[in-house]
Amino acid sequence: MKLPELKQEAFTPGVLNVFSLGAISFTWAHFLGLISLYWLPVTIIFYVIGYGSEITRTNKIELPGTKNGWTTNNNR
């Protein structure tokens, strides 16, 4: 019995994710004086995680001399 081939779907979310929305919320809380400056490192970590956890579209390309395709992050 042959298994069905898996199709790779490209998923591109919007600009904002949970961590970036949390970072924006924490930034406004700092601006309005609702939380102390001790939470500033957490806010910076939220920005770093929010920027780094964006899902990018992947394109499947075939390289010469290979049986399987390689996946790269080319957004061209």
Residue frames as a rotation matrix with the C-alpha (Angstrom) as fourth column:
MET 1
0.584 0.812 0.000 0.00
0.812 -0.584 0.000 0.00
0.000 0.000 -1.000 0.00
LYS 2
-0.389 -0.734 0.557 1.48
0.732 -0.613 -0.298 3.30
0.560 0.291 0.776 -1.06
LEU 3
-0.098 0.288 -0.953 1.31
0.814 -0.527 -0.243 6.18
-0.572 -0.799 -0.183 1.38
PRO 4
0.759 0.393 0.520 0.04
0.627 -0.655 -0.422 9.49
0.175 0.646 -0.743 0.01
GLU 5
-0.319 -0.908 0.272 2.66
0.797 -0.412 -0.442 12.14
0.513 0.076 0.855 -0.60
LEU 6
0.165 0.310 -0.936 2.70
0.821 -0.569 -0.043 15.03
-0.547 -0.761 -0.348 1.83
LYS 7
0.308 -0.008 0.951 2.16
0.696 -0.680 -0.231 18.42
0.649 0.733 -0.204 0.28
GLN 8
-0.513 -0.537 -0.670 4.12
0.834 -0.496 -0.241 21.29
-0.203 -0.682 0.702 1.70
GLU 9
0.507 0.742 0.439 1.89
0.776 -0.615 0.142 24.28
0.375 0.268 -0.887 2.20
ALA 10
-0.644 -0.704 0.299 3.30
0.539 -0.695 -0.475 27.76
0.542 -0.145 0.828 2.50
PHE 11
0.471 0.775 -0.422 1.84
0.851 -0.273 0.449 29.64
0.233 -0.570 -0.788 5.46
THR 12
-0.643 -0.648 0.407 2.56
0.516 -0.760 -0.396 33.33
0.566 -0.044 0.823 5.82
PRO 13
0.129 0.704 -0.699 0.98
0.982 -0.191 -0.010 35.04
-0.140 -0.685 -0.715 8.83
GLY 14
0.827 0.224 0.515 0.53
0.306 -0.949 -0.079 38.74
0.471 0.223 -0.853 9.27
VAL 15
0.020 -0.869 0.495 3.07
-0.163 -0.491 -0.856 41.07
0.986 -0.063 -0.151 10.78
LEU 16
-0.180 -0.027 0.983 1.89
-0.943 -0.278 -0.181 40.65
0.278 -0.960 0.024 14.38
ASN 17
-0.138 0.174 -0.975 1.99
0.162 0.975 0.151 37.51
0.977 -0.137 -0.162 16.50
VAL 18
0.715 0.523 -0.465 1.33
0.496 0.091 0.864 36.85
0.494 -0.848 -0.194 20.19
PHE 19
0.104 -0.757 -0.645 4.76
0.961 -0.091 0.261 37.93
-0.256 -0.647 0.718 21.40
SER 20
-0.762 -0.378 0.526 4.84
0.536 -0.823 0.186 41.13
0.363 0.424 0.830 19.36
LEU 21
0.161 0.879 0.448 1.36
0.123 -0.469 0.875 42.06
0.979 -0.086 -0.184 20.62
GLY 22
0.684 0.005 -0.730 2.57
0.718 0.178 0.673 41.39
0.133 -0.984 0.119 24.16
ALA 23
-0.399 -0.906 -0.141 5.58
0.912 -0.409 0.047 43.61
-0.100 -0.110 0.989 23.54
ILE 24
-0.535 0.283 0.796 3.37
0.230 -0.858 0.460 46.43
0.813 0.429 0.394 22.29
SER 25
0.587 0.803 -0.101 1.10
0.267 -0.075 0.961 46.05
0.764 -0.591 -0.259 25.33
PHE 26
0.392 -0.529 -0.753 4.04
0.908 0.091 0.409 46.11
-0.147 -0.844 0.516 27.71
THR 27
-0.650 -0.641 0.408 5.45
0.713 -0.701 0.033 49.17
0.264 0.312 0.913 25.93
TRP 28
-0.101 0.694 0.712 2.19
0.026 -0.714 0.700 51.07
0.995 0.089 0.054 26.39
ALA 29
0.764 0.341 -0.548 2.06
0.511 0.199 0.836 49.96
0.394 -0.919 -0.023 30.02
HIS 30
-0.182 -0.891 -0.415 5.54
0.972 -0.226 0.061 51.47
-0.148 -0.393 0.908 30.47
PHE 31
-0.674 -0.073 0.735 4.48
0.402 -0.871 0.282 54.69
0.620 0.485 0.617 28.74
LEU 32
0.207 0.881 0.425 1.37
-0.086 -0.416 0.905 55.04
0.974 -0.224 -0.010 30.88
GLY 33
-0.508 -0.522 0.685 3.23
-0.701 -0.210 -0.681 54.19
0.500 -0.827 -0.259 34.10
LEU 34
0.575 0.816 0.058 1.16
-0.724 0.475 0.499 51.09
0.380 -0.330 0.864 34.82
ILE 35
0.888 -0.383 -0.256 4.16
0.444 0.859 0.255 48.80
0.122 -0.340 0.932 35.37
SER 36
0.681 -0.686 -0.256 7.61
-0.232 -0.534 0.813 49.53
-0.694 -0.495 -0.523 36.76
LEU 37
0.447 -0.615 -0.650 10.87
-0.885 -0.195 -0.423 49.58
0.134 0.764 -0.631 34.85
TYR 38
-0.335 -0.533 0.777 11.77
-0.633 0.738 0.233 46.19
-0.698 -0.414 -0.585 36.33
TRP 39
0.387 0.573 0.722 9.60
0.214 0.706 -0.675 44.72
-0.897 0.416 0.151 33.54
LEU 40
0.500 -0.227 -0.836 11.71
-0.749 -0.598 -0.286 46.38
-0.435 0.769 -0.469 30.82
PRO 41
-0.652 -0.758 0.018 13.90
-0.644 0.565 0.516 43.27
-0.401 0.325 -0.856 30.20
VAL 42
-0.376 0.607 0.701 10.75
0.387 0.790 -0.476 41.19
-0.842 0.092 -0.531 29.70
THR 43
0.638 0.615 -0.464 9.49
-0.106 -0.526 -0.844 43.76
-0.763 0.587 -0.271 27.20
ILE 44
0.027 -0.728 -0.685 12.76
-0.947 -0.238 0.216 43.60
-0.321 0.642 -0.696 25.25
ILE 45
-0.803 -0.286 0.522 12.66
-0.199 0.956 0.217 39.79
-0.561 0.070 -0.825 25.29
PHE 46
0.152 0.937 0.316 9.09
0.332 0.252 -0.909 39.94
-0.931 0.243 -0.272 23.94
TYR 47
0.604 0.025 -0.797 10.27
-0.613 -0.624 -0.484 42.11
-0.510 0.781 -0.362 21.05
VAL 48
-0.450 -0.860 -0.239 13.16
-0.848 0.328 0.416 39.74
-0.279 0.390 -0.877 20.25
ILE 49
-0.688 0.259 0.678 10.97
0.172 0.966 -0.195 36.63
-0.705 -0.018 -0.709 20.38
GLY 50
0.386 0.915 -0.117 8.19
0.142 -0.184 -0.973 38.33
-0.912 0.359 -0.201 18.42
TYR 51
0.371 -0.321 -0.871 10.58
-0.855 -0.484 -0.186 39.34
-0.363 0.814 -0.454 15.68
GLY 52
-0.613 -0.784 -0.094 12.36
-0.769 0.566 0.298 35.98
-0.181 0.254 -0.950 15.54
SER 53
-0.643 0.386 0.662 9.31
0.108 0.901 -0.420 33.73
-0.759 -0.198 -0.621 15.58
GLU 54
0.146 0.669 -0.729 7.73
-0.781 -0.374 -0.500 34.96
-0.607 0.642 0.468 12.36
ILE 55
0.105 -0.028 0.994 6.98
0.368 0.930 -0.013 32.13
-0.924 0.367 0.108 9.96
THR 56
-0.269 -0.255 -0.929 8.39
-0.707 -0.603 0.370 32.72
-0.655 0.756 -0.018 6.50
ARG 57
0.807 0.571 -0.155 7.25
-0.499 0.515 -0.697 31.11
-0.318 0.639 0.700 3.29
THR 58
-0.204 -0.872 0.444 9.43
-0.312 0.488 0.815 28.24
-0.928 0.028 -0.372 2.14
ASN 59
0.518 0.270 -0.812 10.00
-0.850 0.058 -0.523 27.27
-0.094 0.961 0.259 -1.46
LYS 60
0.459 -0.333 0.824 10.84
0.028 0.932 0.361 23.71
-0.888 -0.143 0.437 -2.43
ILE 61
0.446 -0.402 -0.800 13.60
-0.886 -0.323 -0.332 23.50
-0.125 0.857 -0.500 -5.01
GLU 62
0.940 -0.185 0.288 15.19
0.221 0.970 -0.097 20.54
-0.261 0.154 0.953 -6.77
LEU 63
0.286 -0.921 -0.264 18.98
-0.727 -0.388 0.566 20.44
-0.624 0.030 -0.781 -6.83
PRO 64
0.503 -0.135 -0.854 20.74
-0.716 0.487 -0.499 18.60
0.483 0.863 0.148 -9.64
GLY 65
-0.390 -0.704 -0.593 21.92
-0.309 0.707 -0.636 15.14
0.868 -0.065 -0.493 -8.65
THR 66
-0.898 0.143 0.415 19.54
-0.389 0.182 -0.903 14.77
-0.204 -0.973 -0.108 -5.67
LYS 67
-0.710 0.691 -0.135 16.46
0.530 0.651 0.544 12.63
0.464 0.315 -0.828 -5.33
ASN 68
0.180 0.773 -0.609 14.73
0.979 -0.202 0.032 14.72
-0.099 -0.602 -0.793 -2.71
GLY 69
0.333 0.010 0.943 14.12
0.377 -0.918 -0.123 18.44
0.864 0.396 -0.310 -2.81
TRP 70
-0.608 -0.539 -0.583 15.74
0.777 -0.253 -0.577 20.82
0.163 -0.804 0.572 -0.40
THR 71
0.561 0.828 0.018 13.77
0.785 -0.538 0.307 23.46
0.264 -0.158 -0.951 1.45
THR 72
-0.654 -0.757 0.004 15.09
0.727 -0.630 -0.271 27.01
0.208 -0.174 0.962 1.57
ASN 73
0.186 0.672 -0.717 13.76
0.736 -0.578 -0.352 30.34
-0.651 -0.462 -0.602 2.79
ASN 74
-0.874 -0.433 0.222 13.95
0.461 -0.591 0.662 32.28
-0.156 0.681 0.716 -0.48
ASN 75
0.078 0.923 -0.376 11.37
0.567 -0.351 -0.745 35.04
-0.820 -0.156 -0.551 -0.67
ARG 76
-0.748 -0.412 -0.520 12.26
-0.169 -0.640 0.750 36.18
-0.642 0.648 0.409 -4.16
